[in-house]
Amino acid sequence: MKVNNLLELIQRITDSDPTLRGNGADQVADWTSSYSSTEAVTLASVLSMTAACEKNHNALEAQLHAILELTSTGHVKIEHISHLREINREKLPTELQEYITDLLDG
């Protein structure tokens, strides 16, 4: 992946608009096979940081799904997504709680 494409993805997943963050995360998930190990780790780390601060449940679901897809590459380890531990799961719908549990315990 070209560096400008990677930077554009990072800009989307960190946008101030939750709809754009969610769309960016969806795009990350769609291109999983295109990433080098460094790109996969970078994207997963940034997504875990944005997820830890996310207030919008739709964007959070997209971020968690993208992280799950990135972990399937074999490059992303638990230490790369450790910011997910900062999320208060008690305030989330059950399906999002389960997503986080699967990512951190899986």
N, CA, C and O of each residue as an XYZ file, in Angstrom:
424
protein
N       0.846     -1.173      0.000
C       0.000      0.000      0.000
C       0.893      1.238      0.000
O       1.891      1.303      0.718
N       0.520      2.199     -0.805
C       1.283      3.443     -0.852
C       1.063      4.241      0.422
O      -0.020      4.222      1.006
N       2.101      4.938      0.839
C       2.049      5.670      2.095
C       0.923      6.707      2.108
O       0.288      6.904      3.144
N       0.665      7.370      0.984
C      -0.415      8.364      0.989
C      -1.778      7.705      1.205
O      -2.660      8.312      1.813
N      -1.968      6.475      0.720
C      -3.222      5.748      0.957
C      -3.359      5.372      2.434
O      -4.442      5.463      3.012
N      -2.250      4.950      3.032
C      -2.267      4.609      4.453
C      -2.595      5.837      5.292
O      -3.396      5.759      6.224
N      -1.985      6.958      4.967
C      -2.252      8.188      5.708
C      -3.700      8.647      5.542
O      -4.304      9.140      6.495
N      -4.257      8.492      4.350
C      -5.666      8.831      4.135
C      -6.578      7.955      4.992
O      -7.563      8.442      5.547
N      -6.254      6.669      5.101
C      -7.041      5.778      5.959
C      -6.956      6.215      7.417
O      -7.964      6.253      8.122
N      -5.768      6.538      7.856
C      -5.593      6.980      9.246
C      -6.367      8.270      9.485
O      -6.958      8.445     10.550
N      -6.371      9.172      8.513
C      -7.148     10.398      8.658
C      -8.632     10.090      8.774
O      -9.330     10.709      9.576
N      -9.121      9.147      7.989
C     -10.546      8.789      8.046
C     -10.909      8.178      9.393
O     -11.929      8.532      9.983
N     -10.075      7.258      9.881
C     -10.440      6.570     11.121
C     -10.234      7.432     12.361
O     -10.638      7.052     13.460
N      -9.602      8.599     12.185
C      -9.441      9.525     13.307
C     -10.221     10.819     13.107
O     -10.034     11.776     13.858
N     -11.083     10.858     12.115
C     -11.866     12.061     11.808
C     -12.750     12.438     13.000
O     -13.098     11.581     13.813
N     -13.106     13.700     13.101
C     -13.984     14.150     14.192
C     -15.434     13.700     13.985
O     -16.217     13.686     14.935
N     -15.791     13.341     12.773
C     -17.155     12.894     12.456
C     -17.255     11.380     12.639
O     -16.532     10.631     11.982
N     -18.147     10.919     13.529
C     -18.256      9.481     13.780
C     -18.668      8.675     12.542
O     -18.283      7.513     12.408
N     -19.435      9.272     11.650
C     -19.823      8.568     10.422
C     -18.591      8.312      9.560
O     -18.428      7.222      9.011
N     -17.735      9.304      9.444
C     -16.507      9.141      8.667
C     -15.553      8.158      9.338
O     -14.874      7.391      8.656
N     -15.496      8.175     10.673
C     -14.660      7.203     11.390
C     -15.153      5.783     11.126
O     -14.358      4.876     10.883
N     -16.456      5.603     11.175
C     -17.030      4.281     10.907
C     -16.785      3.838      9.479
O     -16.440      2.683      9.234
N     -16.962      4.750      8.536
C     -16.709      4.423      7.130
C     -15.235      4.091      6.901
O     -14.909      3.169      6.153
N     -14.358      4.838      7.543
C     -12.931      4.553      7.439
C     -12.589      3.180      7.990
O     -11.795      2.445      7.403
N     -13.191      2.841      9.120
C     -12.960      1.518      9.709
C     -13.487      0.417      8.785
O     -12.856     -0.630      8.641
N     -14.635      0.655      8.165
C     -15.167     -0.317      7.201
C     -14.197     -0.503      6.037
O     -13.991     -1.618      5.556
N     -13.614      0.589      5.598
C     -12.661      0.516      4.491
C     -11.416     -0.269      4.906
O     -10.885     -1.052      4.119
N     -10.953     -0.063      6.129
C      -9.816     -0.834      6.639
C     -10.140     -2.323      6.580
O      -9.324     -3.123      6.123
N     -11.325     -2.689      7.039
C     -11.727     -4.098      7.047
C     -11.815     -4.670      5.638
O     -11.502     -5.841      5.421
N     -12.237     -3.857      4.686
C     -12.387     -4.324      3.310
C     -11.051     -4.609      2.625
O     -10.994     -5.412      1.693
N      -9.991     -3.968      3.070
C      -8.691     -4.079      2.402
C      -7.678     -4.910      3.177
O      -6.477     -4.807      2.925
N      -8.136     -5.725      4.108
C      -7.245     -6.444      5.015
C      -6.103     -7.170      4.310
O      -4.973     -7.162      4.798
N      -6.379     -7.785      3.190
C      -5.329     -8.556      2.503
C      -4.287     -7.675      1.816
O      -3.291     -8.186      1.304
N      -4.502     -6.375      1.799
C      -3.589     -5.449      1.119
C      -2.467     -4.933      2.016
O      -1.551     -4.274      1.525
N      -2.516     -5.214      3.305
C      -1.596     -4.597      4.246
C      -0.355     -5.440      4.506
O      -0.416     -6.667      4.582
N       0.771     -4.750      4.641
C       1.984     -5.399      5.135
C       1.804     -5.611      6.638
O       0.836     -5.123      7.222
N       2.712     -6.320      7.251
C       2.604     -6.537      8.694
C       2.668     -5.213      9.455
O       1.927     -5.016     10.417
N       3.541     -4.312      9.034
C       3.667     -3.007      9.696
C       2.390     -2.189      9.543
O       1.945     -1.545     10.493
N       1.804     -2.213      8.361
C       0.563     -1.461      8.123
C      -0.585     -2.035      8.946
O      -1.380     -1.284      9.512
N      -0.676     -3.349      9.015
C      -1.744     -3.985      9.804
C      -1.620     -3.616     11.277
O      -2.615     -3.287     11.924
N      -0.416     -3.671     11.799
C      -0.189     -3.327     13.208
C      -0.489     -1.853     13.450
O      -1.129     -1.506     14.443
N      -0.037     -0.988     12.558
C      -0.287      0.452     12.696
C      -1.777      0.744     12.709
O      -2.264      1.463     13.582
N      -2.500      0.193     11.748
C      -3.942      0.438     11.674
C      -4.669     -0.119     12.897
O      -5.560      0.534     13.440
N      -4.295     -1.314     13.330
C      -4.941     -1.906     14.505
C      -4.676     -1.058     15.744
O      -5.569     -0.863     16.569
N      -3.466     -0.562     15.873
C      -3.132      0.272     17.034
C      -3.926      1.578     17.024
O      -4.478      1.981     18.048
N      -3.982      2.229     15.876
C      -4.747      3.477     15.782
C      -6.233      3.206     16.023
O      -6.899      3.967     16.725
N      -6.743      2.135     15.448
C      -8.158      1.795     15.664
C      -8.446      1.505     17.130
O      -9.508      1.877     17.630
N      -7.532      0.853     17.827
C      -7.774      0.574     19.245
C      -7.777      1.861     20.062
O      -8.514      1.972     21.042
N      -6.957      2.833     19.665
C      -6.959      4.130     20.354
C      -8.261      4.881     20.105
O      -8.847      5.450     21.025
N      -8.708      4.877     18.844
C      -9.962      5.580     18.551
C     -11.138      4.875     19.211
O     -12.067      5.525     19.692
N     -11.101      3.561     19.235
C     -12.185      2.801     19.879
C     -12.249      3.104     21.373
O     -13.333      3.174     21.952
N     -11.087      3.281     21.992
C     -11.052      3.563     23.433
C     -11.712      4.898     23.772
O     -12.160      5.107     24.900
N     -11.768      5.795     22.796
C     -12.371      7.120     23.001
C     -13.743      7.262     22.351
O     -14.390      8.300     22.493
N     -14.185      6.251     21.655
C     -15.400      6.335     20.834
C     -16.665      6.418     21.679
O     -16.855      5.648     22.620
N     -17.524      7.369     21.323
C     -18.824      7.535     21.988
C     -19.975      7.024     21.131
O     -21.054      6.731     21.646
N     -19.747      6.917     19.827
C     -20.780      6.495     18.891
C     -20.726      4.971     18.730
O     -19.700      4.422     18.328
N     -21.823      4.300     19.041
C     -21.833      2.835     19.005
C     -21.661      2.263     17.603
O     -21.040      1.214     17.437
N     -22.199      2.933     16.602
C     -22.029      2.436     15.224
C     -20.572      2.507     14.790
O     -20.047      1.563     14.200
N     -19.924      3.623     15.083
C     -18.502      3.767     14.751
C     -17.671      2.762     15.538
O     -16.735      2.170     15.000
N     -18.012      2.568     16.811
C     -17.280      1.606     17.639
C     -17.409      0.198     17.073
O     -16.428     -0.543     17.016
N     -18.600     -0.168     16.661
C     -18.783     -1.500     16.078
C     -17.917     -1.668     14.829
O     -17.296     -2.715     14.646
N     -17.870     -0.657     13.978
C     -17.040     -0.716     12.768
C     -15.559     -0.810     13.133
O     -14.810     -1.554     12.500
N     -15.142     -0.068     14.140
C     -13.745     -0.111     14.572
C     -13.380     -1.490     15.106
O     -12.328     -2.033     14.768
N     -14.242     -2.051     15.934
C     -13.972     -3.376     16.495
C     -13.947     -4.443     15.406
O     -13.114     -5.349     15.434
N     -14.860     -4.330     14.451
C     -14.880     -5.285     13.337
C     -13.578     -5.185     12.530
O     -12.997     -6.205     12.159
N     -13.126     -3.965     12.263
C     -11.879     -3.779     11.516
C     -10.695     -4.370     12.285
O      -9.826     -5.012     11.695
N     -10.665     -4.154     13.582
C      -9.587     -4.738     14.393
C      -9.635     -6.255     14.315
O      -8.600     -6.905     14.169
N     -10.817     -6.814     14.411
C     -10.958     -8.271     14.309
C     -10.438     -8.778     12.970
O      -9.737     -9.789     12.919
N     -10.772     -8.090     11.894
C     -10.276     -8.474     10.571
C      -8.752     -8.367     10.519
O      -8.093     -9.230      9.939
N      -8.196     -7.335     11.110
C      -6.740     -7.162     11.109
C      -6.041     -8.243     11.935
O      -4.934     -8.664     11.597
N      -6.681     -8.691     13.009
C      -6.068     -9.766     13.806
C      -6.016    -11.067     13.018
O      -5.171    -11.921     13.285
N      -6.904    -11.221     12.060
C      -6.909    -12.451     11.253
C      -5.689    -12.552     10.339
O      -5.417    -13.615      9.781
N      -4.949    -11.440     10.184
C      -3.738    -11.477      9.356
C      -2.596    -12.204     10.053
O      -1.641    -12.633      9.405
N      -2.693    -12.343     11.370
C      -1.623    -12.966     12.140
C      -0.539    -11.993     12.571
O       0.368    -12.368     13.315
N      -0.619    -10.761     12.119
C       0.398     -9.762     12.455
C       0.071     -8.992     13.727
O       0.971     -8.517     14.421
N      -1.193     -8.871     14.025
C      -1.639     -8.054     15.156
C      -1.709     -8.912     16.411
O      -2.367     -9.952     16.439
N      -1.022     -8.456     17.441
C      -0.982     -9.150     18.727
C      -1.752     -8.333     19.765
O      -2.087     -7.171     19.537
N      -2.020     -8.951     20.884
C      -2.805     -8.314     21.936
C      -2.178     -6.993     22.386
O      -2.900     -6.048     22.702
N      -0.857     -6.916     22.417
C      -0.224     -5.667     22.861
C      -0.463     -4.513     21.886
O      -0.351     -3.349     22.268
N      -0.785     -4.822     20.652
C      -1.058     -3.777     19.660
C      -2.446     -3.153     19.839
O      -2.696     -2.045     19.365
N      -3.331     -3.855     20.513
C      -4.705     -3.372     20.687
C      -5.059     -3.200     22.167
O      -6.231     -3.226     22.543
N      -4.045     -3.026     22.988
C      -4.258     -2.962     24.438
C      -5.105     -1.777     24.884
O      -5.643     -1.791     25.991
N      -5.234     -0.755     24.049
C      -6.075      0.389     24.426
C      -7.545     -0.012     24.582
O      -8.321      0.706     25.213
N      -7.920     -1.134     24.020
C      -9.303     -1.606     24.181
C      -9.640     -1.870     25.648
O     -10.811     -1.848     26.029
N      -8.627     -2.116     26.467
C      -8.852     -2.357     27.905
C      -9.391     -1.113     28.609
O      -9.963     -1.212     29.695
N      -9.212      0.053     27.997
C      -9.667      1.316     28.591
C     -11.165      1.556     28.403
O     -11.726      2.476     28.998
N     -11.803      0.747     27.591
C     -13.231      0.933     27.312
C     -14.048      0.413     28.486
O     -13.828     -0.701     28.961
N     -14.984      1.219     28.947
C     -15.902      0.801     29.999
C     -17.004     -0.041     29.351
O     -17.957      0.494     28.786
N     -16.860     -1.332     29.441
C     -17.781     -2.257     28.757
C     -19.186     -2.239     29.343
O     -20.151     -2.551     28.646
N     -19.308     -1.880     30.601
C     -20.619     -1.907     31.265
C     -21.620     -0.953     30.625
O     -22.828     -1.159     30.740
N     -21.140      0.078     29.960
C     -22.028      1.071     29.356
C     -22.356      0.751     27.898
O     -23.002      1.548     27.219
N     -21.919     -0.399     27.423
C     -22.098     -0.761     26.018
C     -23.172     -1.828     25.841
O     -23.448     -2.588     26.769
N     -23.778     -1.890     24.662
C     -24.681     -3.001     24.364
C     -23.911     -4.329     24.445
O     -22.698     -4.373     24.243
N     -24.621     -5.370     24.735
C     -24.020     -6.687     24.935
C     -23.149     -7.120     23.760
O     -22.062     -7.660     23.967
N     -23.609     -6.892     22.528
C     -22.829     -7.350     21.368
C     -21.472     -6.645     21.278
O     -20.492     -7.254     20.849
N     -21.403     -5.383     21.674
C     -20.124     -4.678     21.668
C     -19.232     -5.151     22.811
O     -18.015     -5.245     22.652
N     -19.825     -5.446     23.946
C     -19.061     -6.019     25.059
C     -18.413     -7.334     24.632
O     -17.247     -7.594     24.931
N     -19.192     -8.159     23.926
C     -18.687     -9.457     23.486
C     -17.565     -9.307     22.456
O     -16.593    -10.061     22.474
N     -17.707     -8.336     21.565
C     -16.660     -8.048     20.581
C     -15.333     -7.760     21.291
O     -14.292     -8.317     20.941
N     -15.391     -6.893     22.278
C     -14.180     -6.510     23.004
C     -13.600     -7.700     23.757
O     -12.390     -7.925     23.735
N     -14.450     -8.448     24.412
C     -13.995     -9.630     25.125
C     -13.325    -10.612     24.174
O     -12.260    -11.146     24.484
N     -13.933    -10.853     23.029
C     -13.343    -11.766     22.041
C     -11.970    -11.280     21.592
O     -11.039    -12.075     21.468
N     -11.839     -9.966     21.346
C     -10.561     -9.434     20.891
C      -9.478     -9.526     21.964
O      -8.331     -9.854     21.661
N      -9.832     -9.243     23.200
C      -8.839     -9.234     24.270
C      -8.544    -10.618     24.821
O      -7.440    -10.869     25.303
N      -9.495    -11.499     24.758
C      -9.294    -12.838     25.313
C      -9.018    -13.893     24.249
O      -8.582    -15.002     24.557
N      -9.278    -13.531     22.983
C      -9.137    -14.498     21.900
C      -7.753    -14.589     21.413
O      -7.470    -15.363     20.498
